[in-house]
Amino acid sequence: MDVTALKADLAGLKIEDNPAIIQQKSRDFYWYSPVLKRQLEHVTGDIVVTPKSEDEVIRVLAACHRHGIPVTPRGSGTGNYGQAMPLSGGVVLSLAELNQIGNIAPGRVTCGAGAILADIDRATRAHSGQELRMFPSTYNTASIGGFIAGGSGGVGSIRWGGLRDLGNVIRLRIVTMESAPRVMELTGEDVLKVMHAYGTNGIITEVEVPLTAAYDWVDAIVGFDDFMQAARFGNLMAIQDGLLSKLITPIAAPVPYDYFKRHQKFLRRDQSVVVLMVAAHAMDAFAALARRSKGEILYRSDSATEAEAKGLPPAYELTWNHTTLRALRVDPAITYLQTRYPSPDHLGHVEAMVKRFGDEVPAHLEYIRFDGEIGAAGLPLVRFTSEDRLDEIIRIHEDNGCWIFNPHRYTLEEGGMKQTDEVQLAFKREVDANGLLNPGKMIAWENPAYDYRSGKPFLFKGLQS
Ligand SMILES: Cc1cc2nc3c(=O)[nH]c(=O)nc-3n(C[C@H](O)[C@H](O)[C@H](O)COP(=O)(O)OP(=O)(O)OC[C@H]3O[C@@H](n4cnc5c(N)ncnc54)[C@H](O)[C@@H]3O)c2cc1C
């Protein structure tokens, strides 16, 4: 890999070659997983390049194609499974400066792939009282391009489903990895070719996403003596067609008390809670439902005193993978899983796992819409002892019909689909025939004969060097 020749070809562009900064920009939040921590700790790129425009992206890809040097795109590096980590070294391509927020129209906004989600919302709210349909709990740091290429859903998924659902991304503009890189516009179902593909088959430079009406959201926390009571209340809130909410998150005791330090003053250690974002106009209906469910409203941001609210993080930063982050800050032996409890009996599946694992796997649900129905996803915490026990916990979930999206794997297939996405594989052949985009993340590209049924973790050859 002749990085010196590449740097000469890219003269004038923003290039970082300080090893410490390169290492930092070669990492994401992979350390949530003790497995990925062991496997990826040494991974680093050779240089970091930060283009200011799409033309500069094209120049970088053309030069890297010429020199046969891998390129791993990076938004803000908040992914959890090493998605933005350059397993074969090469160029870390930061899209952070493609952050323009362009055309805002009724129901849609166009912006650069590097635009931060919270910045987009600030602009669309100010422009026309509109907001993004959904965002990850890393709302204040993550980029829209990284969300689309590596995320799945989040706050708002209770109303709009996940990124996988058609219509949640309107258009993507990508640059291909070829000797003369092309710019392609993808719309309709074609956006799925690049979505959640970890940047393995195209660099997103611009996105167009739908907007919805913006509301004043009230943060609320409701306490329950028993986790399944909290889970049932969450489900009851989720099925209310007339009660507008954006976030419904049941979390088992003692997680909230032990790890949500700023909110501890409102909580008892034996209380499970439901963390919510509810539209201001729906608060009376919400309060009535909480009373009916014998829940204790512990906190409401619309009635908290200034002193009570001072320094509190937003409710969404207690949920999704922020729950895990807050736990890890207190107890480094914590890790997590990503689950889905099949409907319609999702509560039955949840209860079975709660009874089976107790406090070894403290429960954490996220209510979402899934294929037109209310469903329960989960990011249960795990009190980690060994990789064998972790795999056993995963197996027991799967044996009980629960889906596991394994966050302890860095490949697309093992992390989610457990099969090849033929559409994405075919598109990769078309736009990155030399396999230089984020190598090692698509097993079907690296080793088409790989048998997923073995369950043995895939080890990318590039990692062995
Ligand atoms: C505390 C915490 C909470 C989280 N909560 C959520 C959540 O609620 N929902 C959720 O879905 N995720 C969540 N995540 C994961 C992550 O934050 C999100 O997926 C986020 O949207 C990723 O954005 P990013 O800009 O940081 O992407 P990065 O981590 O930089 O990249 C993610 C993937 O996309 C690729 N990529 C980045 N930019 C581009 C581009 N322009 N073109 C092509 N490929 C690109 C990268 O190569 C990588 O494979 C959480 C993570 C943490 C640490």
The ligand as an SDF file (V2000), in Angstrom:
LIG
                    3D

 53 58  0  0  0  0  0  0  0  0999 V2000
  -24.7970    5.8300   23.1800 C   0  0  0  0  0  0  0  0  0  0  0  0
  -25.2210    5.2970   21.8470 C   0  0  0  0  0  0  0  0  0  0  0  0
  -26.5640    5.2940   21.5170 C   0  0  0  0  0  0  0  0  0  0  0  0
  -26.9790    4.8430   20.2520 C   0  0  0  0  0  0  0  0  0  0  0  0
  -28.3160    4.8390   19.9430 N   0  0  0  0  0  0  0  0  0  0  0  0
  -28.7030    4.4260   18.7100 C   0  0  0  0  0  0  0  0  0  0  0  0
  -30.0840    4.4210   18.3500 C   0  0  0  0  0  0  0  0  0  0  0  0
  -30.9480    4.8450   19.1110 O   0  0  0  0  0  0  0  0  0  0  0  0
  -30.4230    3.9540   17.1090 N   0  0  0  0  0  0  0  0  0  0  0  0
  -29.4740    3.5290   16.1900 C   0  0  0  0  0  0  0  0  0  0  0  0
  -29.8340    3.1220   15.0880 O   0  0  0  0  0  0  0  0  0  0  0  0
  -28.1480    3.5350   16.5120 N   0  0  0  0  0  0  0  0  0  0  0  0
  -27.7620    3.9670   17.7330 C   0  0  0  0  0  0  0  0  0  0  0  0
  -26.4240    3.9870   18.0400 N   0  0  0  0  0  0  0  0  0  0  0  0
  -25.4500    3.6750   16.9970 C   0  0  0  0  0  0  0  0  0  0  0  0
  -25.0180    4.9500   16.2410 C   0  0  0  0  0  0  0  0  0  0  0  0
  -24.8840    6.0160   17.1290 O   0  0  0  0  0  0  0  0  0  0  0  0
  -25.9740    5.3470   15.1690 C   0  0  0  0  0  0  0  0  0  0  0  0
  -26.2020    4.3030   14.3190 O   0  0  0  0  0  0  0  0  0  0  0  0
  -25.5350    6.6080   14.4160 C   0  0  0  0  0  0  0  0  0  0  0  0
  -26.5540    7.0190   13.6030 O   0  0  0  0  0  0  0  0  0  0  0  0
  -24.3040    6.3780   13.5880 C   0  0  0  0  0  0  0  0  0  0  0  0
  -23.9410    7.6240   13.0040 O   0  0  0  0  0  0  0  0  0  0  0  0
  -22.4170    8.0460   12.8750 P   0  0  0  0  0  0  0  0  0  0  0  0
  -22.3830    9.2990   12.0760 O   0  0  0  0  0  0  0  0  0  0  0  0
  -21.7410    8.0810   14.1670 O   0  0  0  0  0  0  0  0  0  0  0  0
  -21.8720    6.8410   11.9690 O   0  0  0  0  0  0  0  0  0  0  0  0
  -20.4750    6.1030   11.9750 P   0  0  0  0  0  0  0  0  0  0  0  0
  -20.3260    5.3000   13.2220 O   0  0  0  0  0  0  0  0  0  0  0  0
  -19.3940    7.0460   11.6240 O   0  0  0  0  0  0  0  0  0  0  0  0
  -20.7180    5.1050   10.7390 O   0  0  0  0  0  0  0  0  0  0  0  0
  -21.6710    4.0830   10.7940 C   0  0  0  0  0  0  0  0  0  0  0  0
  -21.5190    3.2300    9.5310 C   0  0  0  0  0  0  0  0  0  0  0  0
  -21.8850    3.9850    8.3900 O   0  0  0  0  0  0  0  0  0  0  0  0
  -20.7900    4.1080    7.4570 C   0  0  0  0  0  0  0  0  0  0  0  0
  -20.8650    5.4720    6.9440 N   0  0  0  0  0  0  0  0  0  0  0  0
  -20.7870    6.6200    7.6650 C   0  0  0  0  0  0  0  0  0  0  0  0
  -20.9680    7.6850    6.8630 N   0  0  0  0  0  0  0  0  0  0  0  0
  -21.1650    7.1850    5.5970 C   0  0  0  0  0  0  0  0  0  0  0  0
  -21.3970    7.7660    4.3040 C   0  0  0  0  0  0  0  0  0  0  0  0
  -21.5040    9.0870    4.1390 N   0  0  0  0  0  0  0  0  0  0  0  0
  -21.5200    6.9490    3.2300 N   0  0  0  0  0  0  0  0  0  0  0  0
  -21.4450    5.5930    3.3740 C   0  0  0  0  0  0  0  0  0  0  0  0
  -21.2350    4.9770    4.5780 N   0  0  0  0  0  0  0  0  0  0  0  0
  -21.1010    5.7660    5.6580 C   0  0  0  0  0  0  0  0  0  0  0  0
  -19.5410    3.8160    8.2630 C   0  0  0  0  0  0  0  0  0  0  0  0
  -18.5140    3.2570    7.4760 O   0  0  0  0  0  0  0  0  0  0  0  0
  -20.0850    2.7700    9.2520 C   0  0  0  0  0  0  0  0  0  0  0  0
  -20.1300    1.5140    8.6210 O   0  0  0  0  0  0  0  0  0  0  0  0
  -26.0030    4.4040   19.3130 C   0  0  0  0  0  0  0  0  0  0  0  0
  -24.6480    4.3940   19.6530 C   0  0  0  0  0  0  0  0  0  0  0  0
  -24.2560    4.8430   20.9120 C   0  0  0  0  0  0  0  0  0  0  0  0
  -22.8050    4.8520   21.2450 C   0  0  0  0  0  0  0  0  0  0  0  0
  1  2  1  0
  2  3  1  0
  2 52  2  0
  3  4  2  0
  4  5  1  0
  4 50  1  0
  5  6  2  0
  6  7  1  0
  6 13  1  0
  7  8  2  0
  7  9  1  0
  9 10  1  0
 10 11  2  0
 10 12  1  0
 12 13  2  0
 13 14  1  0
 14 15  1  0
 14 50  1  0
 15 16  1  0
 16 17  1  0
 16 18  1  0
 18 19  1  0
 18 20  1  0
 20 21  1  0
 20 22  1  0
 22 23  1  0
 23 24  1  0
 24 25  2  0
 24 26  1  0
 24 27  1  0
 27 28  1  0
 28 29  2  0
 28 30  1  0
 28 31  1  0
 31 32  1  0
 32 33  1  0
 33 34  1  0
 33 48  1  0
 34 35  1  0
 35 36  1  0
 35 46  1  0
 36 37  1  0
 36 45  1  0
 37 38  2  0
 38 39  1  0
 39 40  1  0
 39 45  2  0
 40 41  1  0
 40 42  2  0
 42 43  1  0
 43 44  2  0
 44 45  1  0
 46 47  1  0
 46 48  1  0
 48 49  1  0
 50 51  2  0
 51 52  1  0
 52 53  1  0
M  END
$$$$
